[in-house]
Amino acid sequence: MVIVAFAWALLASGALVLAARGGWLGPDAGVGTGFCEAARDCWMAQPANTVSNTGFVLAGLAIAWHASRPARDAERARGEGMPRGLAAAFALLVVTLGPGSAAMHATQSRIGGDLDLTSMFLVSSFAVSYAVARLLRCPDLSSFARIFLAALLAQEIAYFRGGGVPLFMHSGNAAFAATLAVAIGVEVALDRRAAEGRMPRLHRRWMLAAGGSLALAFAIWTQAKTGSRWCHPHSLLQGHALWHLLCAVAAHALYRAYAGAARR
């Protein structure tokens, strides 16, 4: 699993660099300029907001490493933890979020913006699908896949058909936040069932770490925008870059909560 995740990280990151340097994603359309950092006259328009996405790649690789440890197999044999195939899929999706988000900040192109949102939708779709599948007691991968595709399609439709949304800037960000909110709501319901001993309970400390990191990241995201008092366009210390790093921490913590699921 680690080798596959590492190979995918190299392939996706290398493709991004080639696409950005070669202008394959289209001309600079100013996408992402609302996140404060001033564009540089080079192939990496927003260096801080671009490089900070390395956090997602590292988080995905850490997930793959943890999921590959022999101790995880013993937990799965007891019906605890997270299925190996889903753990591998989540690791790859988190890795993908790195170059996907970086595509927008490096090029400021429309295609780069589409890749950014789609990579976000992949992770939020996984979170809500894994929660709903457990709620409905549908452990098979085909049921998970159907829920995943439905969630992904719903977010894509909201993104491409929507417009501006207060606080969230546009409908794509709002759809992403709404999907995560549904996932959180379902996880709360599942935790109540787990307290009754009807199913494994996710590791609470890791869940709190994931939720806390995401909440702090969102608070920073709302303020680290062009025109805000936190905005210093030519600084390499960018609030939006910190949003990326905190979201990477949240993704890793979420996996650890999944992996730590046990019967109490």
DRENBASE-55931 format. One record per residue (C-alpha): residue in three letters; residue number from 1; x negated, y negated, z. Coordinates in Angstrom, 1 decimal, decimal comma, m for minus. Layout:
N
[node "ALA" NUM [X Y Z]]
...
END
This chain:
264
[node "MET" 1 [0,0 0,0 0,0]]
[node "VAL" 2 [m2,8 m2,4 0,9]]
[node "ILE" 3 [m4,6 m1,8 m2,4]]
[node "VAL" 4 [m1,4 m2,4 m4,4]]
[node "ALA" 5 [m0,6 m5,6 m2,5]]
[node "PHE" 6 [m4,2 m6,8 m2,9]]
[node "ALA" 7 [m4,1 m6,1 m6,6]]
[node "TRP" 8 [m0,8 m7,9 m7,0]]
[node "ALA" 9 [m2,2 m10,9 m5,1]]
[node "LEU" 10 [m5,2 m11,1 m7,5]]
[node "LEU" 11 [m3,0 m10,6 m10,6]]
[node "ALA" 12 [m0,4 m13,2 m9,6]]
[node "SER" 13 [m2,8 m15,8 m8,3]]
[node "GLY" 14 [m5,1 m15,4 m11,3]]
[node "ALA" 15 [m2,1 m15,8 m13,7]]
[node "LEU" 16 [m1,1 m18,9 m11,8]]
[node "VAL" 17 [m4,6 m20,4 m12,2]]
[node "LEU" 18 [m4,7 m19,6 m15,9]]
[node "ALA" 19 [m1,2 m20,9 m16,5]]
[node "ALA" 20 [m1,9 m24,2 m14,6]]
[node "ARG" 21 [m5,2 m24,8 m16,3]]
[node "GLY" 22 [m3,8 m24,0 m19,7]]
[node "GLY" 23 [m0,6 m25,9 m19,4]]
[node "TRP" 24 [1,5 m22,8 m20,1]]
[node "LEU" 25 [4,2 m23,8 m17,6]]
[node "GLY" 26 [5,0 m27,0 m19,5]]
[node "PRO" 27 [4,3 m30,7 m19,1]]
[node "ASP" 28 [4,3 m32,5 m15,8]]
[node "ALA" 29 [8,0 m33,5 m15,2]]
[node "GLY" 30 [7,5 m34,9 m11,7]]
[node "VAL" 31 [9,0 m31,8 m10,0]]
[node "GLY" 32 [7,9 m31,7 m6,4]]
[node "THR" 33 [6,9 m35,4 m6,2]]
[node "GLY" 34 [9,5 m35,8 m3,4]]
[node "PHE" 35 [7,1 m34,0 m1,1]]
[node "CYS" 36 [4,8 m36,9 m0,6]]
[node "GLU" 37 [1,5 m35,8 m1,9]]
[node "ALA" 38 [0,2 m38,0 m4,8]]
[node "ALA" 39 [m0,6 m36,2 m8,0]]
[node "ARG" 40 [m4,4 m35,9 m8,8]]
[node "ASP" 41 [m5,7 m36,1 m12,4]]
[node "CYS" 42 [m6,7 m32,4 m12,6]]
[node "TRP" 43 [m5,1 m29,0 m13,2]]
[node "MET" 44 [m4,1 m28,8 m9,5]]
[node "ALA" 45 [m1,8 m31,9 m9,2]]
[node "GLN" 46 [m1,1 m31,5 m5,5]]
[node "PRO" 47 [m4,2 m29,8 m3,9]]
[node "ALA" 48 [m3,0 m29,6 m0,3]]
[node "ASN" 49 [0,5 m28,5 m1,1]]
[node "THR" 50 [m0,9 m26,0 m3,6]]
[node "VAL" 51 [m3,7 m24,4 m1,6]]
[node "SER" 52 [m1,6 m24,1 1,6]]
[node "ASN" 53 [0,4 m21,4 m0,2]]
[node "THR" 54 [m2,5 m19,1 0,3]]
[node "GLY" 55 [m0,9 m18,5 3,7]]
[node "PHE" 56 [1,9 m16,5 2,1]]
[node "VAL" 57 [m0,6 m14,3 0,3]]
[node "LEU" 58 [m2,5 m13,6 3,5]]
[node "ALA" 59 [0,8 m13,0 5,4]]
[node "GLY" 60 [1,8 m10,5 2,7]]
[node "LEU" 61 [m1,5 m8,7 2,8]]
[node "ALA" 62 [m1,3 m8,5 6,6]]
[node "ILE" 63 [2,2 m7,0 6,3]]
[node "ALA" 64 [0,9 m4,4 3,9]]
[node "TRP" 65 [m2,0 m3,5 6,2]]
[node "HIS" 66 [0,3 m3,1 9,3]]
[node "ALA" 67 [2,9 m1,1 7,4]]
[node "SER" 68 [0,1 1,3 6,2]]
[node "ARG" 69 [m1,2 2,2 9,6]]
[node "PRO" 70 [m0,6 5,9 10,6]]
[node "ALA" 71 [1,3 4,9 13,8]]
[node "ARG" 72 [4,1 3,5 11,6]]
[node "ASP" 73 [4,8 7,0 10,2]]
[node "ALA" 74 [5,4 8,4 13,6]]
[node "GLU" 75 [7,9 5,6 14,3]]
[node "ARG" 76 [9,7 6,2 11,0]]
[node "ALA" 77 [10,0 9,9 11,9]]
[node "ARG" 78 [11,9 8,8 15,0]]
[node "GLY" 79 [14,3 6,6 13,0]]
[node "GLU" 80 [12,6 3,5 14,2]]
[node "GLY" 81 [10,7 0,7 12,6]]
[node "MET" 82 [11,1 m0,1 8,9]]
[node "PRO" 83 [11,3 2,3 5,9]]
[node "ARG" 84 [7,9 2,4 4,2]]
[node "GLY" 85 [9,3 1,5 0,8]]
[node "LEU" 86 [11,1 m1,6 2,1]]
[node "ALA" 87 [8,0 m2,6 4,0]]
[node "ALA" 88 [6,0 m2,4 0,9]]
[node "ALA" 89 [8,6 m4,4 m1,1]]
[node "PHE" 90 [8,7 m7,1 1,6]]
[node "ALA" 91 [4,9 m7,4 1,6]]
[node "LEU" 92 [4,9 m7,9 m2,2]]
[node "LEU" 93 [7,7 m10,5 m2,1]]
[node "VAL" 94 [5,8 m12,5 0,6]]
[node "VAL" 95 [2,6 m12,3 m1,5]]
[node "THR" 96 [4,6 m13,5 m4,6]]
[node "LEU" 97 [5,9 m16,5 m2,6]]
[node "GLY" 98 [2,4 m17,9 m2,6]]
[node "PRO" 99 [1,7 m18,3 m6,3]]
[node "GLY" 100 [5,4 m18,9 m6,9]]
[node "SER" 101 [5,5 m22,0 m4,7]]
[node "ALA" 102 [2,0 m23,1 m5,8]]
[node "ALA" 103 [3,3 m23,1 m9,4]]
[node "MET" 104 [5,4 m26,2 m8,7]]
[node "HIS" 105 [2,8 m28,1 m6,7]]
[node "ALA" 106 [0,0 m27,4 m9,1]]
[node "THR" 107 [1,8 m28,3 m12,3]]
[node "GLN" 108 [4,9 m30,4 m11,2]]
[node "SER" 109 [6,6 m28,7 m14,3]]
[node "ARG" 110 [10,2 m27,6 m14,5]]
[node "ILE" 111 [9,2 m24,0 m15,0]]
[node "GLY" 112 [7,0 m24,3 m11,9]]
[node "GLY" 113 [10,0 m25,6 m9,9]]
[node "ASP" 114 [12,1 m22,7 m11,1]]
[node "LEU" 115 [9,3 m20,2 m10,0]]
[node "ASP" 116 [9,1 m21,9 m6,7]]
[node "LEU" 117 [12,8 m21,6 m5,9]]
[node "THR" 118 [13,1 m18,1 m7,3]]
[node "SER" 119 [10,2 m16,8 m5,1]]
[node "MET" 120 [12,0 m18,3 m2,1]]
[node "PHE" 121 [15,2 m16,6 m3,1]]
[node "LEU" 122 [13,5 m13,3 m3,3]]
[node "VAL" 123 [12,5 m13,4 0,3]]
[node "SER" 124 [15,8 m14,8 1,6]]
[node "SER" 125 [17,7 m12,2 m0,5]]
[node "PHE" 126 [15,6 m9,5 1,2]]
[node "ALA" 127 [16,4 m10,8 4,7]]
[node "VAL" 128 [20,1 m10,9 4,2]]
[node "SER" 129 [20,2 m7,6 2,3]]
[node "TYR" 130 [18,3 m5,7 5,0]]
[node "ALA" 131 [20,6 m7,2 7,6]]
[node "VAL" 132 [23,8 m6,5 5,7]]
[node "ALA" 133 [22,8 m3,0 4,7]]
[node "ARG" 134 [22,2 m2,1 8,4]]
[node "LEU" 135 [25,4 m3,7 9,4]]
[node "LEU" 136 [27,4 m1,6 6,9]]
[node "ARG" 137 [25,3 1,4 7,7]]
[node "CYS" 138 [24,1 1,8 4,1]]
[node "PRO" 139 [20,6 3,2 4,5]]
[node "ASP" 140 [20,1 4,2 0,9]]
[node "LEU" 141 [18,0 2,0 m1,4]]
[node "SER" 142 [20,7 1,8 m4,1]]
[node "SER" 143 [23,0 0,0 m1,6]]
[node "PHE" 144 [20,2 m2,3 m0,5]]
[node "ALA" 145 [19,4 m3,1 m4,1]]
[node "ARG" 146 [23,0 m4,0 m5,0]]
[node "ILE" 147 [23,2 m6,4 m2,0]]
[node "PHE" 148 [19,8 m7,8 m2,9]]
[node "LEU" 149 [20,7 m8,5 m6,5]]
[node "ALA" 150 [24,0 m10,1 m5,6]]
[node "ALA" 151 [22,3 m12,4 m3,1]]
[node "LEU" 152 [19,6 m13,3 m5,6]]
[node "LEU" 153 [22,1 m14,0 m8,4]]
[node "ALA" 154 [24,3 m16,2 m6,1]]
[node "GLN" 155 [21,4 m18,3 m5,1]]
[node "GLU" 156 [20,2 m18,7 m8,7]]
[node "ILE" 157 [23,7 m19,8 m9,8]]
[node "ALA" 158 [23,9 m22,3 m7,0]]
[node "TYR" 159 [20,5 m23,7 m8,0]]
[node "PHE" 160 [21,1 m24,0 m11,8]]
[node "ARG" 161 [24,7 m25,2 m11,6]]
[node "GLY" 162 [24,4 m27,4 m8,5]]
[node "GLY" 163 [23,1 m31,0 m8,0]]
[node "GLY" 164 [21,9 m33,1 m5,2]]
[node "VAL" 165 [22,7 m32,1 m1,6]]
[node "PRO" 166 [22,2 m34,4 1,4]]
[node "LEU" 167 [19,3 m33,4 3,7]]
[node "PHE" 168 [18,4 m30,4 1,4]]
[node "MET" 169 [17,6 m32,6 m1,7]]
[node "HIS" 170 [19,3 m30,2 m4,1]]
[node "SER" 171 [21,6 m27,1 m4,2]]
[node "GLY" 172 [18,7 m24,6 m4,6]]
[node "ASN" 173 [17,3 m25,5 m1,2]]
[node "ALA" 174 [20,8 m25,5 0,3]]
[node "ALA" 175 [21,5 m22,0 m1,1]]
[node "PHE" 176 [18,2 m20,7 0,3]]
[node "ALA" 177 [19,0 m22,2 3,8]]
[node "ALA" 178 [22,6 m20,8 3,7]]
[node "THR" 179 [21,3 m17,3 2,8]]
[node "LEU" 180 [18,9 m17,4 5,7]]
[node "ALA" 181 [21,7 m18,6 8,0]]
[node "VAL" 182 [23,8 m15,6 7,0]]
[node "ALA" 183 [20,9 m13,3 7,6]]
[node "ILE" 184 [20,4 m14,8 11,1]]
[node "GLY" 185 [24,1 m14,5 11,9]]
[node "VAL" 186 [24,2 m10,8 10,9]]
[node "GLU" 187 [21,0 m10,1 12,9]]
[node "VAL" 188 [22,8 m11,6 16,0]]
[node "ALA" 189 [25,7 m9,2 15,4]]
[node "LEU" 190 [23,3 m6,3 15,0]]
[node "ASP" 191 [21,5 m7,2 18,2]]
[node "ARG" 192 [24,8 m6,9 20,1]]
[node "ARG" 193 [25,3 m3,4 18,7]]
[node "ALA" 194 [21,8 m2,5 19,5]]
[node "ALA" 195 [22,4 m3,5 23,1]]
[node "GLU" 196 [25,1 m0,9 23,3]]
[node "GLY" 197 [22,6 1,8 22,1]]
[node "ARG" 198 [24,3 2,3 18,7]]
[node "MET" 199 [21,2 1,4 16,7]]
[node "PRO" 200 [17,6 0,4 17,0]]
[node "ARG" 201 [17,0 m3,2 18,2]]
[node "LEU" 202 [14,6 m5,4 16,4]]
[node "HIS" 203 [11,6 m6,6 18,5]]
[node "ARG" 204 [13,1 m9,7 20,2]]
[node "ARG" 205 [9,8 m11,6 20,8]]
[node "TRP" 206 [8,9 m11,3 17,1]]
[node "MET" 207 [12,3 m12,4 16,1]]
[node "LEU" 208 [12,1 m15,5 18,4]]
[node "ALA" 209 [8,6 m16,2 16,9]]
[node "ALA" 210 [10,1 m16,0 13,4]]
[node "GLY" 211 [13,0 m18,2 14,2]]
[node "GLY" 212 [10,9 m20,7 16,2]]
[node "SER" 213 [8,3 m21,0 13,4]]
[node "LEU" 214 [11,1 m21,4 10,8]]
[node "ALA" 215 [12,9 m24,1 12,8]]
[node "LEU" 216 [9,7 m26,1 13,4]]
[node "ALA" 217 [8,9 m25,7 9,7]]
[node "PHE" 218 [12,3 m27,0 8,7]]
[node "ALA" 219 [12,0 m30,0 11,1]]
[node "ILE" 220 [8,7 m30,9 9,5]]
[node "TRP" 221 [10,0 m30,3 5,9]]
[node "THR" 222 [12,8 m32,9 6,5]]
[node "GLN" 223 [10,3 m35,5 7,5]]
[node "ALA" 224 [7,4 m34,8 5,2]]
[node "LYS" 225 [8,9 m36,4 2,1]]
[node "THR" 226 [8,0 m39,3 m0,1]]
[node "GLY" 227 [8,8 m42,6 1,6]]
[node "SER" 228 [9,0 m41,3 5,2]]
[node "ARG" 229 [6,8 m42,6 7,9]]
[node "TRP" 230 [4,9 m39,3 7,9]]
[node "CYS" 231 [4,0 m39,7 4,3]]
[node "HIS" 232 [0,4 m40,4 3,4]]
[node "PRO" 233 [0,3 m39,6 m0,4]]
[node "HIS" 234 [m3,5 m39,5 m0,7]]
[node "SER" 235 [m4,3 m37,5 2,4]]
[node "LEU" 236 [m5,2 m33,8 2,3]]
[node "LEU" 237 [m3,2 m33,4 5,6]]
[node "GLN" 238 [0,3 m33,0 4,3]]
[node "GLY" 239 [3,4 m32,1 6,3]]
[node "HIS" 240 [4,7 m30,0 3,4]]
[node "ALA" 241 [1,5 m28,0 3,5]]
[node "LEU" 242 [2,2 m27,3 7,1]]
[node "TRP" 243 [5,7 m26,2 6,2]]
[node "HIS" 244 [4,1 m23,6 3,9]]
[node "LEU" 245 [1,8 m22,3 6,6]]
[node "LEU" 246 [4,6 m22,1 9,3]]
[node "CYS" 247 [6,9 m20,3 6,8]]
[node "ALA" 248 [4,1 m17,8 6,2]]
[node "VAL" 249 [3,9 m17,3 10,0]]
[node "ALA" 250 [7,7 m16,8 10,1]]
[node "ALA" 251 [7,6 m14,2 7,3]]
[node "HIS" 252 [5,0 m12,2 9,0]]
[node "ALA" 253 [6,8 m12,4 12,4]]
[node "LEU" 254 [10,0 m11,3 10,7]]
[node "TYR" 255 [8,3 m8,2 9,4]]
[node "ARG" 256 [6,9 m7,5 12,8]]
[node "ALA" 257 [10,4 m7,7 14,2]]
[node "TYR" 258 [11,6 m5,2 11,6]]
[node "ALA" 259 [8,6 m2,9 12,2]]
[node "GLY" 260 [9,1 m3,1 16,0]]
[node "ALA" 261 [12,7 m1,9 15,9]]
[node "ALA" 262 [13,2 0,7 18,5]]
[node "ARG" 263 [16,0 2,3 20,6]]
[node "ARG" 264 [16,3 0,6 24,0]]
END
